Amino acid sequence: MKKIGGSLFILLAVLCIFGCNKKENNNKTNSDTMENVQVSDYGVTAKGDSIKKYTLTNKNGMKVEIINYGGIITSLMAPDKNGKYQDVVLGFTKPEDYFNGNPYYFGALIGRYGNRIANAKFTLEGKTYDIDKNDGPNSLHGGKEGFHTKIWTAEPVKDAKLPTLKLTYVSADGEEGYPGKLTTTVHYTLTDDNALEISYEAETDKATVVNLTQHSYFNLSGNFSNLITDHELQINADKFLPVNSTLIPVGEEKSVKGTPFDFTAAKAIGKDITAQDEQLKLGGGYDHNWILNGNGMRTIATVYHPASGRVMEVMTDQPGVQFYSGNFLDGKFDTKTGGKYEKRSGFCLETQHYPDSPNQPAFPTTELKPGQKYQTKTMYKFSVKK
């Protein structure tokens, strides 16, 4: 019996060692995956909610920082032509400035409806819905308490091959006046070719309207005291949507040819921005939707900053993009590099459906019904030109 007991003890010991080593190896694999997504404390809201920051890092050393408040991108480090990494997205220097309304929507996920809805109302299936009026007579970016002010459930995706953060938010039926309980999931993925991929999904239990987007401001110079007027922009669009005095599309699709809105060939953002054009006067610069050429996932815009050599390509499957030249930045907030965020110190390229689509039947529909899934994807890819 002693001999048998000794043999069993040896066998169990061997199995334990094997099993423990296997478990240790599994844990090591998970740890290696999670090394690409670091979690840290970011700040505490006025209501006492603790906000986390998630840092995604790819194999090249490119980093993007995201907080679960508003799904906000607070930093994006991209290399220049000399290999120097600098932050290229505008953002606040203090967490409380994000938590106190984020008046410029810096870096935020936007919903339920990106851009403007005229007179803060729309009719769906015979019923009129009044939504939050937060932009003169209109509703902008989902209302004052839109998705940019919500605390999202965030979790790094452990089994992903690339650093990926999953964000989820459930919007109650009637929130900000919108019908239906809407469950939204967004994945941020940082690829090994220096692209930030943003995938959106949403489902509802009642007919509603949805138009999600991302509202990062970019300045590829890496110095936020510099204006973006020297950035060279190309937009793959032959038409844009003229607007009225409250920046609502008038329903006309206008050719960009022969206008300051022609970016079919790359040109400096500042080249025509002060031209004597009624649409530029109404927007205080560029703040319009371009009707994108083509369908499906394609490159819709390219931005080049000659001094740094940085290039940003925008890819999407959406029908439109709002090019906004930072006209309402007003020097009230400190930049992350010193100085103030002045007018035109950043630009946005917000991929989207058209503004005011719920009130304009000729525009592509933004209606989402129960049983349907809203799905869209946008990528911001960074490279250099020497």
Solvent accessible surface area in square Angstrom, and as a share of the most:
residue,aa,sasa,rsa
1,M,188,0.84
2,K,192,0.81
3,K,174,0.74
4,I,104,0.53
5,G,36,0.34
6,G,33,0.31
7,S,64,0.42
8,L,97,0.48
9,F,148,0.61
10,I,112,0.57
11,L,98,0.49
12,L,114,0.57
13,A,39,0.30
14,V,82,0.47
15,L,102,0.51
16,C,75,0.45
17,I,108,0.55
18,F,137,0.57
19,G,35,0.34
20,C,73,0.44
21,N,76,0.39
22,K,117,0.50
23,K,137,0.58
24,E,115,0.51
25,N,91,0.47
26,N,82,0.42
27,N,84,0.43
28,K,127,0.54
29,T,86,0.50
30,N,76,0.39
31,S,56,0.36
32,D,64,0.33
33,T,36,0.21
34,M,49,0.22
35,E,103,0.46
36,N,54,0.28
37,V,9,0.05
38,Q,98,0.43
39,V,73,0.42
40,S,50,0.32
41,D,111,0.58
42,Y,47,0.18
43,G,20,0.19
44,V,96,0.55
45,T,16,0.09
46,A,108,0.84
47,K,188,0.80
48,G,49,0.47
49,D,57,0.29
50,S,75,0.48
51,I,1,0.01
52,K,72,0.31
53,K,45,0.19
54,Y,15,0.06
55,T,18,0.10
56,L,0,0.00
57,T,31,0.18
58,N,8,0.04
59,K,155,0.66
60,N,65,0.33
61,G,33,0.32
62,M,0,0.00
63,K,87,0.37
64,V,0,0.00
65,E,42,0.19
66,I,0,0.00
67,I,0,0.00
68,N,15,0.08
69,Y,16,0.06
70,G,0,0.00
71,G,0,0.00
72,I,0,0.00
73,I,4,0.02
74,T,11,0.07
75,S,14,0.09
76,L,1,0.01
77,M,59,0.26
78,A,1,0.01
79,P,21,0.13
80,D,16,0.08
81,K,70,0.30
82,N,127,0.65
83,G,46,0.44
84,K,119,0.50
85,Y,71,0.27
86,Q,43,0.19
87,D,23,0.12
88,V,0,0.00
89,V,0,0.00
90,L,0,0.00
91,G,0,0.00
92,F,10,0.04
93,T,70,0.41
94,K,102,0.43
95,P,36,0.23
96,E,83,0.37
97,D,23,0.12
98,Y,1,0.01
99,F,25,0.10
100,N,109,0.56
101,G,33,0.32
102,N,0,0.00
103,P,75,0.47
104,Y,22,0.08
105,Y,26,0.10
106,F,0,0.00
107,G,0,0.00
108,A,0,0.00
109,L,4,0.02
110,I,1,0.01
111,G,0,0.00
112,R,4,0.02
113,Y,1,0.00
114,G,0,0.00
115,N,4,0.02
116,R,18,0.06
117,I,1,0.00
118,A,16,0.12
119,N,88,0.45
120,A,3,0.02
121,K,90,0.38
122,F,3,0.01
123,T,74,0.43
124,L,18,0.09
125,E,130,0.58
126,G,77,0.74
127,K,120,0.51
128,T,71,0.41
129,Y,33,0.12
130,D,98,0.51
131,I,12,0.06
132,D,45,0.23
133,K,127,0.54
134,N,49,0.25
135,D,39,0.20
136,G,63,0.61
137,P,56,0.35
138,N,2,0.01
139,S,1,0.01
140,L,23,0.11
141,H,10,0.05
142,G,2,0.02
143,G,0,0.00
144,K,141,0.60
145,E,80,0.36
146,G,2,0.02
147,F,4,0.02
148,H,4,0.02
149,T,19,0.11
150,K,38,0.16
151,I,70,0.36
152,W,4,0.01
153,T,92,0.54
154,A,21,0.16
155,E,87,0.39
156,P,22,0.14
157,V,38,0.22
158,K,128,0.54
159,D,129,0.67
160,A,26,0.20
161,K,203,0.86
162,L,57,0.28
163,P,7,0.04
164,T,11,0.07
165,L,0,0.00
166,K,64,0.27
167,L,0,0.00
168,T,34,0.20
169,Y,30,0.12
170,V,71,0.41
171,S,0,0.00
172,A,60,0.46
173,D,75,0.39
174,G,43,0.41
175,E,39,0.17
176,E,44,0.20
177,G,25,0.24
178,Y,2,0.01
179,P,4,0.02
180,G,0,0.00
181,K,101,0.43
182,L,0,0.00
183,T,51,0.29
184,T,0,0.00
185,T,21,0.12
186,V,1,0.00
187,H,53,0.24
188,Y,0,0.00
189,T,17,0.10
190,L,0,0.00
191,T,15,0.09
192,D,54,0.28
193,D,76,0.39
194,N,17,0.09
195,A,0,0.00
196,L,2,0.01
197,E,36,0.16
198,I,0,0.00
199,S,25,0.16
200,Y,5,0.02
201,E,59,0.26
202,A,1,0.01
203,E,88,0.40
204,T,12,0.07
205,D,90,0.47
206,K,88,0.37
207,A,9,0.07
208,T,0,0.00
209,V,4,0.02
210,V,2,0.01
211,N,0,0.00
212,L,6,0.03
213,T,1,0.01
214,Q,5,0.02
215,H,7,0.03
216,S,5,0.03
217,Y,5,0.02
218,F,5,0.02
219,N,0,0.00
220,L,0,0.00
221,S,13,0.08
222,G,4,0.04
223,N,60,0.31
224,F,0,0.00
225,S,64,0.41
226,N,64,0.33
227,L,82,0.41
228,I,0,0.00
229,T,38,0.22
230,D,72,0.37
231,H,0,0.00
232,E,58,0.26
233,L,0,0.00
234,Q,47,0.21
235,I,0,0.00
236,N,49,0.25
237,A,1,0.01
238,D,74,0.38
239,K,88,0.37
240,F,2,0.01
241,L,0,0.00
242,P,7,0.04
243,V,8,0.05
244,N,60,0.31
245,S,89,0.58
246,T,48,0.28
247,L,15,0.07
248,I,9,0.04
249,P,5,0.03
250,V,83,0.48
251,G,36,0.35
252,E,89,0.40
253,E,82,0.37
254,K,80,0.34
255,S,55,0.36
256,V,4,0.02
257,K,171,0.72
258,G,82,0.78
259,T,27,0.16
260,P,18,0.11
261,F,1,0.01
262,D,40,0.21
263,F,0,0.00
264,T,59,0.35
265,A,73,0.56
266,A,66,0.51
267,K,28,0.12
268,A,34,0.27
269,I,0,0.00
270,G,24,0.23
271,K,142,0.60
272,D,38,0.19
273,I,10,0.05
274,T,103,0.60
275,A,39,0.30
276,Q,158,0.70
277,D,30,0.15
278,E,108,0.49
279,Q,25,0.11
280,L,6,0.03
281,K,124,0.53
282,L,53,0.26
283,G,1,0.01
284,G,30,0.29
285,G,1,0.01
286,Y,0,0.00
287,D,9,0.05
288,H,1,0.00
289,N,2,0.01
290,W,1,0.00
291,I,25,0.12
292,L,13,0.06
293,N,46,0.24
294,G,50,0.48
295,N,143,0.73
296,G,39,0.38
297,M,83,0.37
298,R,39,0.14
299,T,55,0.32
300,I,1,0.00
301,A,0,0.00
302,T,39,0.23
303,V,0,0.00
304,Y,41,0.16
305,H,8,0.04
306,P,51,0.32
307,A,73,0.56
308,S,12,0.08
309,G,0,0.00
310,R,2,0.01
311,V,15,0.08
312,M,0,0.00
313,E,47,0.21
314,V,0,0.00
315,M,32,0.14
316,T,0,0.00
317,D,52,0.27
318,Q,10,0.04
319,P,32,0.20
320,G,0,0.00
321,V,0,0.00
322,Q,6,0.03
323,F,0,0.00
324,Y,16,0.06
325,S,0,0.00
326,G,0,0.00
327,N,10,0.05
328,F,110,0.46
329,L,3,0.02
330,D,71,0.37
331,G,18,0.17
332,K,144,0.61
333,F,47,0.20
334,D,71,0.37
335,T,5,0.03
336,K,61,0.26
337,T,70,0.41
338,G,41,0.39
339,G,47,0.45
340,K,88,0.37
341,Y,2,0.01
342,E,84,0.38
343,K,92,0.39
344,R,32,0.12
345,S,1,0.01
346,G,0,0.00
347,F,0,0.00
348,C,0,0.00
349,L,2,0.01
350,E,5,0.02
351,T,4,0.02
352,Q,0,0.00
353,H,36,0.16
354,Y,11,0.04
355,P,4,0.02
356,D,4,0.02
357,S,8,0.05
358,P,28,0.18
359,N,57,0.29
360,Q,29,0.13
361,P,136,0.85
362,A,99,0.77
363,F,12,0.05
364,P,51,0.32
365,T,101,0.59
366,T,12,0.07
367,E,56,0.25
368,L,9,0.05
369,K,90,0.38
370,P,70,0.44
371,G,87,0.84
372,Q,87,0.39
373,K,98,0.42
374,Y,28,0.11
375,Q,115,0.51
376,T,9,0.05
377,K,73,0.31
378,T,2,0.01
379,M,33,0.15
380,Y,7,0.03
381,K,56,0.24
382,F,6,0.02
383,S,47,0.31
384,V,55,0.32
385,K,106,0.45
386,K,189,0.80
